[in-house]
């Protein structure tokens, strides 16, 4: 149980990191469209 939970938590952290990077990229693209 404990090990499985650790594995799941690590996976969630990786997913959250990817989502954050994607959101930053999209925000930058939108800003570029507005200002260029």
C-alpha positions, 0 to 999 in steps of 0.5 A, a space after each residue: 500500500 505505502 509503496 504503491 502510494 509513493 509511486 502514484 504520488 510521483 506520477 501525479 507530480 510528473 503529470 502536474 509538472 508537464 501540465 504546468 509547462 504546457 500552460 506556460 507555453 500556451 500563455 507565452 504563445 497567446 502573449 506573442 500573438 497579442 504583442 507581435 
